[in-house]
Amino acid sequence: MLNPYKPENAIIKNVKRQTYDVKTYTFAFEKERKDCSFKPGQFIVLSLFGIGEAPFSLCSNPIDKETFALTVRNVGNVTKALDKLSEGDVVGLRGPYGTSWPLEETRNKNILIVAGGLGIASLHALITYVANNRCNYKKVEILYGARTPNDLIFTNEFNHWTNMENTWLLLTVDTVPKESPWPHNVGVVTTLFEKMHSRADNTVVMTCGPEIMIRFVVKGLMYRGFMEDQIFVSLERQMKCGIGICGHCQLGTKIVCKDGPVFRFSEVKGLSDTML
């Protein structure tokens, strides 16, 4: 019987700095795999030998069968050790795991994407998928907020997103340093609701970020006529084993790594240990 906890060796193929504390790492498995595909919204568990392991959302192009990418903030033991690695170094990976964004259900509908901070990483794979299959979806609007302009990631792709047909990108930051020009909105991401094009009719919402942000995103959208079953959220905190065995990520009746991390909001509303 195969050990579900045993990672496979993967080589770092590329490291790209996004911000002062965030990098995107591109990997390829050391031994050839028949299939490296994943669905937008799924995650993978990264292991560093002698340090530990942690789950991260896959952020690369889902149609790429040979490599895949993780966007990581340097905040803990695993990420600090990862930050010291470079191209050619080997890590352990297992997965992909979890549920995905509802792309089939969303066909021929409008999409509203609301991202906060590093939550844009999980949604980046979704945006890439939609861009590659643009004819299957109607209007797309992306609302993205961060602490400061220097905390925004994937900035080199903003022009590509806005150049897609019937697609809008609205940006906001909490604060702007005095020396930094900023032509966009200032305030939390929900302040963009006053400026967005999206309406509740025939629209699916997908949101990822801090749980307190998700709480107010849902509240603000429901005030504007959106229903709970139109809104999908990604809950990624507390995950450990990734396969629903350890119980560390149990929230009420749900095991986040197995039943999620992507949920319809109506499934997780009011679960214990969340801010939802």
C-alpha positions as CSV (number, residue, x, y, z in Angstrom):
1,M,0.0,0.0,0.0
2,L,1.4,3.4,-1.0
3,N,2.1,5.8,1.9
4,P,-0.2,8.8,1.4
5,Y,2.2,11.0,3.5
6,K,5.2,10.3,1.3
7,P,6.1,13.2,-0.9
8,E,7.7,13.0,-4.4
9,N,10.9,14.9,-5.1
10,A,10.5,18.0,-7.2
11,I,13.1,20.4,-8.6
12,I,12.8,24.2,-8.4
13,K,12.9,25.3,-12.0
14,N,12.3,29.0,-11.5
15,V,12.0,31.6,-8.7
16,K,10.3,34.9,-9.3
17,R,10.1,37.7,-6.7
18,Q,6.7,39.2,-6.5
19,T,7.2,41.6,-3.6
20,Y,9.7,42.1,-0.7
21,D,8.3,39.0,1.1
22,V,6.5,37.0,-1.7
23,K,8.0,34.7,-4.4
24,T,6.5,32.4,-7.0
25,Y,8.3,29.1,-7.3
26,T,7.9,26.9,-10.4
27,F,8.5,23.1,-9.9
28,A,8.8,19.9,-12.0
29,F,8.8,16.4,-10.5
30,E,12.1,14.7,-10.5
31,K,10.6,11.5,-11.9
32,E,8.3,11.8,-14.8
33,R,4.6,11.8,-13.9
34,K,1.9,10.7,-16.3
35,D,-0.2,13.7,-15.2
36,C,0.7,16.9,-13.4
37,S,-2.6,18.5,-14.0
38,F,-4.8,20.2,-11.4
39,K,-8.0,22.2,-11.1
40,P,-8.0,25.9,-10.1
41,G,-8.6,26.2,-6.4
42,Q,-6.8,23.0,-5.4
43,F,-3.6,22.9,-3.3
44,I,-0.4,20.9,-2.8
45,V,1.6,20.1,0.3
46,L,5.3,21.1,0.1
47,S,7.8,19.4,2.3
48,L,11.3,20.5,3.3
49,F,13.3,17.7,4.7
50,G,14.2,18.3,8.4
51,I,12.0,21.4,8.5
52,G,8.4,20.4,8.0
53,E,5.6,20.8,5.5
54,A,2.8,23.2,4.6
55,P,-0.1,23.5,2.1
56,F,-0.1,26.1,-0.6
57,S,-2.6,26.9,-3.4
58,L,-1.6,26.1,-6.9
59,C,-1.4,29.3,-8.9
60,S,0.0,28.2,-12.3
61,N,-1.7,27.6,-15.6
62,P,-3.9,24.5,-15.2
63,I,-3.3,23.3,-18.7
64,D,0.5,23.0,-18.2
65,K,1.1,19.3,-17.6
66,E,4.9,19.5,-17.0
67,T,5.4,22.3,-14.4
68,F,3.3,24.0,-11.7
69,A,3.8,27.0,-9.4
70,L,3.2,28.1,-5.9
71,T,3.2,31.7,-4.7
72,V,4.5,31.9,-1.1
73,R,4.9,34.6,1.6
74,N,8.0,34.3,3.8
75,V,6.2,34.1,7.2
76,G,7.0,30.7,8.9
77,N,9.6,28.0,9.4
78,V,8.8,26.2,6.1
79,T,8.6,29.4,4.1
80,K,11.7,30.9,5.6
81,A,13.7,27.8,4.7
82,L,12.1,27.8,1.2
83,D,13.1,31.4,0.8
84,K,16.8,30.4,1.0
85,L,16.5,27.8,-1.9
86,S,17.1,28.6,-5.5
87,E,16.8,27.0,-9.0
88,G,18.0,23.4,-9.0
89,D,17.2,22.7,-5.4
90,V,14.9,19.8,-4.5
91,V,11.8,19.8,-2.3
92,G,9.1,17.2,-1.6
93,L,5.6,17.6,-2.9
94,R,2.4,15.6,-2.6
95,G,-1.0,16.3,-4.1
96,P,-2.9,18.0,-5.7
97,Y,-5.7,17.9,-3.1
98,G,-9.1,19.4,-2.5
99,T,-12.0,20.9,-4.3
100,S,-11.8,23.4,-7.1
101,W,-13.6,26.6,-8.2
102,P,-16.9,25.8,-10.0
103,L,-15.8,26.4,-13.6
104,E,-18.3,24.0,-15.2
105,E,-21.2,25.4,-13.2
106,T,-20.1,28.9,-14.2
107,R,-20.2,28.4,-17.9
108,N,-22.3,31.1,-19.8
109,K,-22.4,33.2,-16.6
110,N,-20.7,36.3,-15.3
111,I,-17.9,35.9,-12.9
112,L,-17.0,38.2,-10.0
113,I,-13.7,37.6,-8.4
114,V,-12.8,39.2,-5.0
115,A,-9.3,38.7,-3.7
116,G,-7.5,40.0,-0.6
117,G,-3.8,39.9,-0.1
118,L,-2.2,36.5,-0.9
119,G,-5.7,35.1,-1.6
120,I,-5.1,36.2,-5.2
121,A,-2.8,33.2,-5.6
122,S,-5.6,30.6,-5.5
123,L,-7.6,32.9,-7.9
124,H,-4.7,33.4,-10.2
125,A,-5.1,29.8,-11.6
126,L,-8.8,30.5,-12.1
127,I,-8.2,33.8,-14.0
128,T,-5.7,32.0,-16.2
129,Y,-8.1,29.2,-16.9
130,V,-10.9,31.7,-17.8
131,A,-8.5,33.6,-20.1
132,N,-7.7,30.4,-21.9
133,N,-11.4,29.6,-22.3
134,R,-12.8,33.1,-22.5
135,C,-15.6,32.1,-24.9
136,N,-17.2,29.9,-22.2
137,Y,-17.9,32.8,-19.9
138,K,-19.6,36.2,-20.0
139,K,-18.5,39.3,-18.1
140,V,-15.5,38.9,-15.7
141,E,-14.7,41.4,-13.0
142,I,-11.7,41.2,-10.6
143,L,-11.6,43.2,-7.4
144,Y,-8.2,42.9,-5.7
145,G,-7.0,44.6,-2.5
146,A,-3.8,44.6,-0.6
147,R,-2.2,46.5,2.3
148,T,-0.1,48.8,0.1
149,P,0.8,49.1,-3.6
150,N,4.1,47.3,-2.8
151,D,2.1,44.3,-1.6
152,L,0.2,43.7,-4.9
153,I,1.4,40.5,-6.7
154,F,1.1,39.4,-10.4
155,T,1.3,43.1,-11.3
156,N,2.9,42.3,-14.6
157,E,-0.3,40.5,-15.7
158,F,-2.8,43.3,-14.9
159,N,-2.7,44.7,-18.4
160,H,-3.4,41.3,-19.9
161,W,-6.4,40.9,-17.6
162,T,-7.8,44.2,-18.5
163,N,-7.3,43.6,-22.2
164,M,-9.5,40.6,-22.2
165,E,-12.9,41.1,-23.7
166,N,-15.6,42.2,-21.2
167,T,-13.2,42.1,-18.3
168,W,-12.6,44.7,-15.6
169,L,-9.9,45.0,-12.9
170,L,-10.4,47.2,-9.9
171,L,-7.6,47.7,-7.4
172,T,-7.5,49.1,-3.9
173,V,-5.0,49.3,-1.0
174,D,-5.5,50.1,2.6
175,T,-2.8,52.8,2.8
176,V,-0.5,54.6,0.3
177,P,3.0,55.7,1.3
178,K,3.5,59.4,0.8
179,E,6.2,58.9,-1.8
180,S,4.1,56.4,-3.9
181,P,1.7,57.7,-6.6
182,W,-1.5,55.6,-6.6
183,P,-4.2,56.3,-9.2
184,H,-6.6,53.6,-7.9
185,N,-9.0,53.2,-4.9
186,V,-7.9,53.5,-1.2
187,G,-9.7,51.4,1.3
188,V,-10.6,47.8,2.0
189,V,-11.7,45.7,-0.9
190,T,-15.4,46.0,-0.1
191,T,-15.2,49.7,-0.9
192,L,-14.9,48.7,-4.5
193,F,-18.5,47.4,-4.5
194,E,-19.6,51.0,-5.2
195,K,-17.6,51.1,-8.4
196,M,-18.0,47.6,-9.8
197,H,-20.0,46.7,-12.9
198,S,-21.2,43.3,-11.5
199,R,-24.8,42.7,-10.6
200,A,-26.4,39.7,-9.0
201,D,-28.2,38.4,-12.1
202,N,-26.5,35.4,-13.7
203,T,-23.3,36.0,-11.7
204,V,-21.1,33.6,-9.7
205,V,-18.8,35.0,-7.1
206,M,-15.5,33.5,-6.1
207,T,-13.5,35.0,-3.2
208,C,-10.3,34.2,-1.3
209,G,-8.5,36.1,1.4
210,P,-8.6,36.5,5.2
211,E,-11.8,35.1,6.7
212,I,-12.7,38.5,8.2
213,M,-12.5,39.9,4.7
214,I,-14.6,37.1,3.3
215,R,-17.2,37.8,6.0
216,F,-17.6,41.4,4.9
217,V,-17.4,40.6,1.2
218,V,-20.4,38.2,1.6
219,K,-22.3,40.7,3.8
220,G,-21.7,43.5,1.3
221,L,-22.7,41.4,-1.7
222,M,-25.9,40.1,-0.1
223,Y,-26.9,43.7,0.6
224,R,-26.6,44.2,-3.1
225,G,-28.9,41.2,-3.9
226,F,-26.5,38.3,-4.2
227,M,-27.6,35.0,-2.7
228,E,-25.6,32.7,-0.5
229,D,-25.5,29.9,-3.1
230,Q,-24.0,32.3,-5.7
231,I,-20.9,32.8,-3.6
232,F,-18.0,30.4,-3.4
233,V,-15.2,30.9,-0.8
234,S,-11.8,29.3,-0.2
235,L,-10.9,28.4,3.4
236,E,-7.3,27.5,3.6
237,R,-6.2,28.0,7.2
238,Q,-5.4,25.1,9.7
239,M,-4.8,22.5,7.0
240,K,-2.1,19.9,7.9
241,C,-2.2,16.4,6.4
242,G,-4.1,17.4,3.3
243,I,-6.0,14.1,3.1
244,G,-8.7,14.4,5.8
245,I,-7.0,12.1,8.3
246,C,-5.5,14.2,11.1
247,G,-8.6,16.3,11.8
248,H,-6.6,19.5,12.4
249,C,-8.7,21.5,9.9
250,Q,-12.1,20.3,11.0
251,L,-14.7,23.1,11.1
252,G,-18.0,21.9,12.4
253,T,-19.1,19.1,10.1
254,K,-16.5,19.9,7.4
255,I,-12.9,18.8,6.9
256,V,-11.4,21.7,5.0
257,C,-8.7,19.8,3.2
258,K,-11.1,17.1,2.0
259,D,-14.5,18.8,1.7
260,G,-12.8,22.0,0.6
261,P,-10.9,24.3,0.5
262,V,-13.5,25.7,-2.0
263,F,-17.0,25.8,-0.6
264,R,-20.3,27.3,-1.5
265,F,-20.9,29.9,1.2
266,S,-24.2,28.4,2.2
267,E,-22.2,25.2,3.2
268,V,-19.9,26.9,5.7
269,K,-22.0,29.8,7.0
270,G,-21.9,29.7,10.8
271,L,-19.6,26.8,11.2
272,S,-17.7,26.8,14.5
273,D,-14.2,28.2,14.6
274,T,-14.7,30.5,11.6
275,M,-15.5,34.2,11.3
276,L,-18.2,33.4,8.8
